[in-house]
Amino acid sequence: MAHRTHRHRPEGPCHFSLMSLSATRRLLLAAAPLVLLWLAVAWALGGAG
């Protein structure tokens, strides 16, 4: 039998993890184009060389 006594609180670690997740998503969305550009340049240099 599973205990269902766990409740999510706004000030609890769940809320903090959601804030951290949103910050991580924003960081990834901002860094994704730079990573893709770096990969494209590295691939082009590797193919040209």
N, C-alpha and C positions, 0 to 999 in steps of 0.2 A: 504494500500500500504506500503510495507516494504522499508525502506531507505537502499540503498546499498552504502552508502558513507564511510563505514568503510573499512580501508585498513590496512593490517598487515605490521608493520615496523620491521626490524631486531632488532632495539634498543628498541622496545616497550615492554610492559608487556607480550605480547604473546611469544616473543623470550625468555624472562626470565622464563616464565612458562614452556616452552619446556626444557630449561636447568635444571630447578628444577625437572621436571618430569623424565628426564634421570638420574639425580643424585638419585632420590628416587627409580627408578627401579634398579639401580646398588646396592643401599643399601639393597633393598628387596632381590635381587638375592644373595647378600652376606650373609644376615641374614637367609634366608629360610632354608638352611641345619641345622643351629644351632637350629632354632625353631622346625624343624621336629625331630632332635635328642632329644631335651628337652621333646617334647611331647611323643616320644617313651619311654624315661626313665620314665617319670611320669606315663605313661600307664602301663609299666612293673612293677613298684613299686606298683601301685594301684592294679594290678591283682595278684601280688605275696602276697600282704598283706591282 
